[in-house]
């Protein structure tokens, strides 16, 4: 499971950073703050920094992906 979800985890972190116009090497704290600004819950933010280890965490990652993908904010 960990290896299968790693690309999704990286994508959502990068997308949060891009939409929040963070610098490329933004800290975990900055990414977490940006995720909260997009409405992410604590369980969703946790999966940004550690691979999902169970079904609940995998669902949290999926929920976060859906939230970020549907957000209209964009720097492009």
C-alpha positions as CSV (number, residue, x, y, z in Angstrom):
1,X,0.0,0.0,0.0
2,X,2.7,2.5,0.9
3,X,4.4,2.4,-2.5
4,X,1.1,2.5,-4.3
5,X,0.0,5.7,-2.6
6,X,3.4,7.6,-2.6
7,X,2.8,9.2,-6.0
8,X,-0.6,10.5,-4.9
9,X,0.9,11.8,-1.6
10,X,3.6,13.7,-3.5
11,X,1.2,15.1,-6.0
12,X,-1.2,16.5,-3.4
13,X,1.7,18.1,-1.5
14,X,3.0,19.7,-4.7
15,X,-0.5,20.9,-5.7
16,X,-1.0,22.4,-2.3
17,X,2.3,24.2,-2.5
18,X,1.6,25.4,-6.0
19,X,-1.9,26.7,-5.3
20,X,-0.7,28.4,-2.1
21,X,2.2,29.9,-4.0
22,X,4.7,28.4,-1.6
23,X,8.4,28.3,-2.5
24,X,9.6,25.0,-3.9
25,X,11.4,23.9,-0.7
26,X,8.6,24.9,1.7
27,X,8.8,23.4,5.1
28,X,6.3,20.8,6.3
29,X,4.9,23.4,8.6
30,X,4.2,25.8,5.7
31,X,2.6,23.0,3.7
32,X,0.4,22.0,6.7
33,X,-0.7,25.7,7.2
34,X,-1.6,25.9,3.5
35,X,-3.5,22.7,3.6
36,X,-5.5,24.0,6.6
37,X,-6.3,27.1,4.5
38,X,-7.8,24.8,1.9
39,X,-10.0,23.2,4.7
40,X,-7.9,20.1,5.3
41,X,-8.6,18.2,8.5
42,X,-5.8,17.0,10.9
43,X,-6.1,13.4,9.7
44,X,-5.7,14.6,6.1
45,X,-2.7,16.8,6.9
46,X,-1.1,13.9,8.7
47,X,-1.0,11.8,5.5
48,X,1.0,14.5,3.7
49,X,4.0,13.7,5.9
50,X,3.8,9.9,6.5
51,X,2.6,7.2,4.2
52,X,-0.9,6.0,4.9
53,X,-0.6,2.8,7.0
54,X,-4.2,1.8,7.1
55,X,-7.5,2.1,5.3
56,X,-8.6,5.2,7.3
57,X,-5.4,7.0,6.4
58,X,-5.7,6.0,2.7
59,X,-9.3,7.4,2.7
60,X,-8.0,10.6,4.3
61,X,-5.5,10.9,1.5
62,X,-8.2,10.4,-1.1
63,X,-10.4,13.0,0.6
64,X,-7.6,15.5,0.6
65,X,-6.8,14.8,-3.1
66,X,-10.5,15.4,-4.0
67,X,-10.5,18.6,-1.9
68,X,-7.4,20.0,-3.5
69,X,-8.3,18.9,-7.0
70,X,-11.7,20.6,-6.9
71,X,-10.4,23.8,-5.4
72,X,-10.6,26.7,-7.9
73,X,-7.5,28.5,-6.6
74,X,-4.7,28.4,-9.2
75,X,-1.6,30.4,-10.0
76,X,-1.6,29.3,-13.6
